[in-house]
Amino acid sequence: MKQYTEMTKAELLEEREKVQAHYDALKAQGLSLNMARGKPSKQQLDMVSDILDVLRPDSDFNSDGIDARNYGNLEGLPACRKLFADLLGVKPENIFVGGSASLQMMYDTIAKCYTHGRVNSDKPWARLDKVKWLCPAPGYDRHFTISESFGMEMITVPMTSEGPDMDVVEELIRDEDVRGMWCVPKYSNPDGIIYSAETIRRIASMKPAAKDFLLMWDNAYIVHEFFGDYVPFPDILSECAKYGNADMVFEFASTSKITFPGAGVSVFACSEHNMEYTKKLLNAQVISYDKVNQLRHVRYFKDKDGVLAKMKLHASILGPKFRCVLDNLDREIAPLGIAHWEKPNGGYFVSVNTMPGIARATWQLCKEAGLTMTGAGATFPYGKDPQDSNMRVAPSLPPIEQLEQAMDIYCSSMKLAALNKLLAE
Ligand SMILES: Cc1ncc(COP(=O)(O)O)c(C=O)c1O
């Protein structure tokens, strides 16, 4: 098969007729499919639902002498702090166990910067004329939504295969208005990239002009391999401390994609100094979080090995779905030269970069044929992808038979969008 860009006009027209006929046949089936959000499937949720049997009315609710059902221990049950400390490779005293969503804690961490300032701020950020924020992109749309909701000026930093382009970052942080940066360091959303050791070293050793610079280290996919074994990952807290930056970073994680999204346990990890300061602020906000759920998670998993064993079972469901997406792309799209993509071993997404200028058109064609995809542009600040190229594919939710149909629609839509563009030029 010739690449599309090498075809003559007559060949393009002939190919379009073929692709259009296939697309029309798919559309006529009136399907309703969804590859938009990284949600675990019903099968995955069923697999962990026995966590609900762990605690019963006659259970022992004591953990280290603490009755999990009562107020107290704002920072979380010691056993739960220990579990997450082992997962993140930090000390239990660096862990704060919060509610059921890490995103809410991220929002709250930034909100506190605006209302109260950071440990080392001169004044709350609400009193600053301007707050600029570094957004490696493609990135997680909800991070960008948080930044936008606070009126930050978002600055796009290109992603490389090793993480954010650090030459660009090191230049930008010389501006004192640049107060922070989003990072998803392991199986980044959406690229599925693992930041390299050198990128991590350069991030941990940054010397930003803003002394209250905040590194938001969202380790949402720390144990989320779907191909191969668990890959150990460096602890950012000690990395930052090594370079005198202990207070620069807040790390986040949750069990949203280990147990239940919206009903799991989330944490942040930070320096002792940050912990003391943040706890004082949180004390005005909440008496204690849901320690019953924390206890449920501790009893269910017991330890890090227990979590990793469960992640192997998630992988046995997710792996074939990612294989399906990647095989379809390799077979249908790769020979045409109209897109390239990462081949992740973990996380929840495949990030596809189409030839410039066809992501929105592809999305629209998918929609018209009954397939909902993440909005084109969503992976960039302000929803604006300058190349109109990046598309996030989320294969986890649909059963595999539906995924085959969805990929058929997706690949046909992309081909059609590419042919239309090339023929219009
Ligand atoms: C990078 C990243 N962070 C955070 C979240 C949400 O986490 P939580 O459910 O703990 O709020 C997601 C969900 O897709 C994500 O991809």
The ligand as an SDF file (V2000), in Angstrom:
LIG
                    3D

 16 16  0  0  0  0  0  0  0  0999 V2000
   -3.2740   11.8460   35.2500 C   0  0  0  0  0  0  0  0  0  0  0  0
   -4.5220   11.6850   36.0450 C   0  0  0  0  0  0  0  0  0  0  0  0
   -4.5950   12.2020   37.2790 N   0  0  0  0  0  0  0  0  0  0  0  0
   -5.6930   12.0970   38.0330 C   0  0  0  0  0  0  0  0  0  0  0  0
   -6.8040   11.4270   37.5620 C   0  0  0  0  0  0  0  0  0  0  0  0
   -8.0110   11.3520   38.4320 C   0  0  0  0  0  0  0  0  0  0  0  0
   -7.6760   10.7880   39.6600 O   0  0  0  0  0  0  0  0  0  0  0  0
   -8.7010   10.7380   40.8550 P   0  0  0  0  0  0  0  0  0  0  0  0
   -9.7930    9.8240   40.4980 O   0  0  0  0  0  0  0  0  0  0  0  0
   -7.8680   10.2430   41.9970 O   0  0  0  0  0  0  0  0  0  0  0  0
   -9.2010   12.1300   41.0820 O   0  0  0  0  0  0  0  0  0  0  0  0
   -6.7790   10.8590   36.2930 C   0  0  0  0  0  0  0  0  0  0  0  0
   -7.9540   10.1780   35.7580 C   0  0  0  0  0  0  0  0  0  0  0  0
   -8.0650    9.8810   34.5950 O   0  0  0  0  0  0  0  0  0  0  0  0
   -5.6140   11.0000   35.5190 C   0  0  0  0  0  0  0  0  0  0  0  0
   -5.5230   10.4920   34.2850 O   0  0  0  0  0  0  0  0  0  0  0  0
  1  2  1  0
  2  3  1  0
  2 15  2  0
  3  4  2  0
  4  5  1  0
  5  6  1  0
  5 12  2  0
  6  7  1  0
  7  8  1  0
  8  9  2  0
  8 10  1  0
  8 11  1  0
 12 13  1  0
 12 15  1  0
 13 14  2  0
 15 16  1  0
M  END
$$$$
